[in-house]
């Protein structure tokens, strides 16, 4: 995962890769308010701060807020809509 500019006002980036567990990466990630379309890796994350939604290609929408845990599967296509600076801790492979 790396910094990437999404639009003039939206930035998504790794804040701090923390460690690895076998072949999995553990880290902190953040996104400023805005919209991003992504193709996911296998990941589990917990929102630490911020608000928004993640919408899956099948129409499922998950509200993101502190304490919410989400499982993403490799290849899923998602739309992230962040309304308040989002910070999450993740485990991904």
Secondary structure, DSSP 8 states (H G I E B T S, - for coil): ---EEEETTEEEEEEEEEEEETTEEEEEEEE-SEEEEEE--SEEEEEEEEEEEEEETTS-EEEE-TT-EEEE-TT-EEEEEEEEEEEEEEEE-
